[in-house]
């Protein structure tokens, strides 16, 4: 690693760091972007990769992993962009778990199964809302996050109303509850899309 001092790390210093520390025989660094001091091209096993290098004075503070030759650079650790990326990853994992649980619920064959399976749906939505509340969304995302949590809460309320309507054999109330659940699910999808979340069902 380059020594500490009052100056700044040069491109040659970044190249030397990669050759000696990362064990790559060839490295070529150019001025970076998106918070990275340098973007370097390295070769390993006859393949080309990119590495982002962040300097702190004359030393290397952080680097990326080996990246494909083309494509976006990851955000600099500790930056506002990194915080957003971490939030999106965490919220996407929570949303994907709910999507996976709901996708695994089969169609009911009778009223008793409908009551039980709607309970599974309700549990998945409640778990999502509780998990999302534990996240700390970046400032610009807070309002949309509240929309997502509110929609999950409404989905839980609609599921509870559906189960109550089934017990009372109230067909009109069943229809209203199903409509409310569909509306809540649609709002969840809109809020998740606005947050750039990836809500995917994971197959075993």
Residue pairs with C-beta under 8 A, 6 or more apart in sequence:
1 17
1 21
1 59
1 60
2 9
2 13
2 16
2 17
2 58
2 59
2 60
3 58
3 59
4 57
4 58
4 59
5 57
5 58
6 57
6 58
7 57
7 58
8 55
8 57
8 58
9 37
9 38
9 53
9 55
9 57
9 58
9 59
9 60
11 29
11 30
11 31
11 38
12 29
13 58
14 27
14 29
14 37
14 38
14 40
14 53
14 55
14 60
15 27
15 28
15 29
15 40
17 53
17 60
18 24
18 27
18 29
18 40
18 42
18 51
18 53
18 63
19 25
19 26
19 27
21 60
22 42
22 51
22 63
24 42
24 43
24 44
25 43
26 42
26 43
27 40
27 41
27 42
27 51
28 40
28 41
28 42
29 38
29 39
29 40
29 41
29 53
30 38
30 39
30 40
31 37
31 38
31 39
32 38
32 39
32 52
32 53
32 73
33 39
33 73
34 72
34 73
34 75
34 76
34 81
35 54
35 75
35 76
35 79
35 81
36 52
36 53
36 54
36 64
36 73
36 76
37 53
37 54
37 55
38 52
38 53
38 55
39 50
39 51
39 52
39 53
39 73
40 50
40 51
40 52
40 53
41 48
41 49
41 50
41 69
42 48
42 49
42 50
42 51
42 66
43 49
44 66
48 69
49 66
49 67
49 68
49 69
50 64
50 66
50 67
50 68
50 69
50 73
51 63
51 64
51 65
51 66
51 67
52 63
52 64
52 67
52 73
52 74
52 76
53 60
53 62
53 63
54 60
54 61
54 62
54 63
54 76
54 77
55 61
62 76
62 77
64 73
64 74
67 73
67 74
74 82
74 85
75 81
75 82
75 84
75 85
76 82
80 138
83 138
84 138
84 141
87 135
87 136
87 137
87 138
87 141
88 195
88 196
88 197
90 135
91 132
91 135
91 137
91 145
91 195
91 197
92 197
92 198
92 199
94 128
94 131
94 132
94 135
95 128
95 192
95 197
95 198
95 199
96 198
96 199
96 200
96 201
96 202
97 124
97 127
97 128
97 131
98 124
98 125
98 127
98 128
98 152
98 199
99 199
99 200
99 201
100 200
100 201
100 202
101 120
101 123
101 124
101 127
102 121
102 124
102 201
103 201
104 201
105 117
105 120
105 121
106 117
108 114
108 116
108 117
111 166
114 166
115 163
115 166
115 167
118 159
118 162
118 163
118 166
119 159
119 163
121 155
121 159
122 155
122 156
122 159
122 160
122 163
125 152
125 155
125 156
125 159
126 152
126 156
128 152
129 149
129 152
129 153
129 156
132 145
132 148
132 149
132 152
133 149
135 145
137 144
137 145
141 195
144 191
144 194
144 195
145 191
145 195
147 187
147 190
147 191
147 194
148 188
148 191
148 192
148 195
150 187
151 184
151 185
151 187
151 188
151 191
152 184
152 188
154 180
154 183
154 184
154 187
155 181
155 184
155 185
155 188
157 180
158 177
158 178
158 180
158 181
158 184
159 177
159 181
161 173
161 176
161 177
161 180
162 174
162 177
162 178
162 181
164 173
165 171
165 173
165 174
165 176
165 177
166 174
189 199
192 199
